[in-house]
Amino acid sequence: MNADEQSSSQHTIQSVGAELASIRQAQNMSVNDVAYRLKLTPKQITAIEQDDFASLGPIFSRGFVRNYARLLQRDPQPFLDAMQAAPANPVEALAIHDEQIALTGNLSRHWLKLSLLALLIVIALPLAVYQWLRAGDAPKATPPSHSTVAPTPPPVPKIAPAPAAPAVEPPTPVQPAPPVSLATPPAAPATQAEGSGHIQINFKQDAWVQITDASKRRLTSRIYRAGETAQLTGEAPFSAIIGNAANVSMTYNGKPVTLTPRPGTTVAHLTIE
């Protein structure tokens, strides 16, 4: 073990957020750069660097720190261990005075109900937010169309036959008009718009995809589920960002496209022409 590895193994992380911020600054990255690459907001990155994990939630903060460390090409385990060892919230020392206040049975039950309600909210709220985020990515079902039944026309009343008219001379026969040709010239075949391209993406696992075309029009920006297939058409060149790229395959106009993640990440950035 050389001197650098020995000093790295003996290094203890006192503040997870401060350590990440120091490494980010050493790599000349701004808060906005990190937020863009991790698909988070600058406010969330600032909360991580200030060790404000309570505002992010215990479930999500560990995942945010893991991805942040991997983006900076650092082992995330020491940061996660430091989060586990640190207290969740600083506790202020409070002076407790025993006033010998007698609590009635009704008051005790009231505080017990409030405590149980608060505990239920703390547990259920993160789960509800998670389910809501997953439900927002799912495709919305199209309501069935209702066919309109035409009303039945009223019956036509029967009309009594008119009395026979006296005989008249037969009318002069009318010469039939010459037949009119109904043939129409064949329509010219439609041609594909110049510069248009077709992209097909297949997903082995869940992955996030964002693709824009030459006119900066966003063709897609969403999470696709495992087994789904995306069909996109637009004007080349295309700018694409593919998350979980190792489990995604892409073709452009029938030709395979190589998806190479950036070092230390699972995200691939590429231009398709």
C-alpha positions in Angstrom: 0.0 0.0 0.0 1.5 3.4 -1.0 1.3 6.6 0.9 -1.7 7.9 -1.0 -3.8 4.8 -0.5 -2.8 4.7 3.2 -3.9 8.3 3.8 -7.2 7.7 1.9 -8.0 4.6 4.0 -7.3 6.5 7.2 -9.4 9.5 6.1 -12.6 9.9 8.1 -15.5 11.8 6.7 -16.7 14.3 9.3 -19.3 15.9 7.1 -20.8 14.1 4.1 -22.0 17.3 2.4 -18.8 19.3 3.0 -16.7 16.4 1.6 -18.8 16.2 -1.6 -18.8 20.0 -2.0 -14.9 20.0 -1.7 -14.5 17.3 -4.3 -16.9 19.0 -6.6 -15.1 22.3 -6.4 -11.7 20.5 -7.0 -13.2 19.1 -10.2 -14.4 22.6 -11.4 -18.1 21.6 -11.3 -20.9 23.9 -10.3 -24.0 23.1 -8.3 -26.0 23.5 -11.5 -23.7 21.0 -13.4 -24.3 18.4 -10.7 -28.0 19.0 -10.6 -28.3 18.6 -14.4 -26.3 15.3 -14.4 -28.2 13.8 -11.5 -31.6 15.0 -12.7 -32.1 16.9 -9.4 -32.7 20.6 -8.6 -30.0 22.9 -7.4 -31.9 23.3 -4.1 -31.6 19.5 -3.5 -27.8 19.6 -4.2 -27.4 22.5 -1.8 -29.3 20.5 0.9 -27.0 17.5 0.4 -23.9 19.7 0.7 -25.3 21.3 3.9 -26.1 17.8 5.4 -29.8 18.8 5.4 -30.9 15.2 4.8 -34.1 15.7 6.9 -35.6 17.9 4.2 -34.8 15.2 1.5 -36.3 12.3 3.4 -34.5 9.3 4.8 -35.4 7.1 1.9 -34.3 9.4 -0.9 -31.2 11.0 0.7 -29.1 7.8 0.7 -29.8 7.3 -3.0 -28.9 10.9 -3.8 -25.6 10.7 -1.9 -24.7 7.4 -3.6 -25.3 8.9 -7.1 -23.4 12.1 -6.2 -20.4 10.1 -5.0 -20.4 8.0 -8.2 -20.6 11.1 -10.3 -17.5 12.5 -8.6 -15.8 9.0 -9.2 -15.6 8.2 -5.5 -16.6 5.1 -3.6 -20.1 5.9 -2.1 -19.8 3.4 0.8 -17.7 5.7 3.1 -20.2 8.5 2.6 -23.2 6.1 3.4 -21.4 4.9 6.5 -20.8 8.5 7.7 -24.5 9.2 7.2 -25.4 6.1 9.2 -23.1 7.1 12.0 -24.2 10.8 12.2 -27.3 11.6 14.3 -30.4 12.3 12.2 -31.1 15.7 13.8 -29.2 17.7 16.4 -30.9 17.5 19.7 -30.9 20.6 21.8 -30.4 20.3 25.5 -33.6 21.2 27.3 -34.0 21.8 31.0 -36.8 19.7 32.3 -38.6 20.8 35.4 -40.6 18.3 37.4 -43.7 20.2 38.5 -45.5 17.1 39.7 -48.5 17.7 37.3 -51.0 15.0 37.5 -52.3 13.9 34.1 -55.8 12.7 33.8 -56.8 9.5 31.8 -58.5 11.5 29.1 -55.4 13.8 28.6 -53.1 10.8 28.4 -55.3 9.1 25.8 -55.4 12.4 23.8 -51.6 12.6 23.6 -51.4 8.9 22.7 -53.7 9.4 19.8 -51.7 12.5 18.6 -48.5 10.5 18.8 -49.8 7.6 16.8 -51.2 10.0 14.2 -47.9 11.8 13.8 -46.1 8.4 13.5 -48.6 7.3 10.8 -48.0 10.5 8.8 -44.2 10.2 9.0 -44.4 6.6 7.7 -47.2 7.0 5.1 -46.2 10.3 3.5 -42.9 9.2 1.9 -44.6 6.0 0.6 -47.5 8.1 -0.8 -45.1 10.5 -2.6 -43.1 7.5 -4.1 -46.3 5.9 -5.4 -47.5 9.2 -6.8 -44.2 9.7 -8.7 -44.5 6.1 -10.1 -48.1 6.6 -11.1 -47.2 9.9 -12.9 -44.8 8.0 -15.3 -47.3 5.3 -16.2 -49.2 5.8 -19.5 -52.7 7.1 -19.1 -55.5 4.8 -20.2 -57.6 6.0 -23.1 -61.3 6.0 -22.2 -63.4 3.8 -24.5 -65.2 5.6 -27.3 -69.0 5.5 -27.3 -70.6 4.8 -30.7 -73.6 6.9 -31.5 -76.6 5.0 -32.7 -78.6 6.8 -35.3 -82.3 7.2 -34.3 -84.8 5.1 -36.2 -86.8 7.2 -38.7 -90.6 7.3 -38.1 -92.7 5.1 -40.4 -93.9 6.6 -43.6 -97.7 6.8 -43.8 -99.4 4.9 -46.6 -100.9 7.1 -49.3 -104.0 5.9 -51.2 -103.5 5.5 -54.9 -104.8 8.4 -57.0 -107.6 7.8 -59.6 -106.5 6.9 -63.1 -105.9 9.9 -65.3 -107.2 10.0 -68.9 -105.0 8.7 -71.6 -102.6 11.2 -73.1 -100.1 11.0 -75.9 -96.8 9.4 -75.0 -94.0 11.9 -74.5 -91.1 12.1 -77.0 -88.3 9.8 -75.9 -85.2 11.6 -74.5 -81.9 10.6 -76.0 -79.5 9.2 -73.4 -76.5 11.3 -72.5 -73.1 9.8 -73.4 -71.3 7.9 -70.6 -68.9 9.9 -68.5 -65.6 8.4 -67.6 -65.1 8.2 -63.8 -61.5 7.1 -64.0 -59.1 9.5 -62.2 -55.3 9.7 -62.8 -53.3 7.8 -60.2 -51.9 10.0 -57.4 -48.2 10.5 -57.2 -46.5 8.5 -54.4 -45.7 10.4 -51.2 -42.0 11.0 -50.6 -40.4 11.0 -47.2 -39.4 14.5 -45.9 -35.8 15.3 -46.6 -33.6 14.9 -43.5 -36.2 13.0 -41.4 -35.0 10.0 -39.3 -36.6 7.2 -37.3 -35.3 6.0 -33.9 -36.4 2.8 -32.2 -35.4 2.1 -28.6 -35.9 -1.2 -26.7 -35.6 -1.5 -22.9 -34.4 -4.5 -21.0 -34.7 -2.6 -17.7 -36.3 0.7 -16.5 -34.4 3.6 -18.0 -34.8 7.4 -18.3 -34.6 8.9 -21.9 -34.5 12.5 -23.3 -34.2 13.1 -27.0 -34.5 16.4 -29.0 -34.3 16.9 -32.8 -32.6 19.5 -34.9 -35.3 22.1 -34.2 -34.8 21.7 -30.4 -38.2 20.0 -30.3 -38.3 17.5 -27.4 -39.5 14.1 -28.8 -39.5 12.4 -25.4 -38.5 12.9 -21.8 -39.7 10.2 -19.5 -39.0 6.9 -17.7 -39.6 3.8 -19.8 -40.3 0.4 -18.2 -38.6 -2.9 -18.9 -40.0 -4.5 -22.1 -41.3 -1.3 -23.6 -40.3 0.0 -27.1 -40.1 3.6 -28.1 -40.7 4.7 -31.8 -39.6 8.4 -32.5 -39.4 10.4 -35.8 -37.9 13.8 -36.3 -35.3 15.9 -38.1 -31.7 14.9 -37.7 -29.3 15.6 -36.0 -30.8 14.3 -32.7 -29.4 15.0 -29.2 -30.0 12.1 -26.8 -29.4 11.4 -23.1 -29.9 7.7 -22.1 -30.0 6.5 -18.5 -29.1 2.9 -17.6 -27.6 2.7 -21.0 -26.2 -0.8 -20.5 -29.7 -2.2 -20.6 -31.0 -0.2 -23.6 -30.6 -0.9 -27.3 -31.2 1.7 -30.1 -31.4 1.7 -33.9 -31.4 4.7 -36.2 -33.1 4.1 -39.6 -32.6 0.4 -39.1 -28.9 0.6 -38.1 -27.7 -0.2 -34.5 -26.4 2.7 -32.4 -23.7 2.2 -29.8 -24.6 3.5 -26.3 -21.4 4.2 -24.3 -22.0 5.5 -20.7 -19.7 8.3 -19.4 -16.9 7.1 -17.0 -18.2 6.5 -13.5 -21.9 6.9 -14.5 -24.6 4.8 -16.2 -25.7 7.7 -18.5 -24.8 8.0 -22.2 -24.8 11.4 -24.0 -24.7 11.2 -27.8 -25.6 13.0 -31.1 -27.3 11.0 -33.8 -26.9 12.1 -37.4 
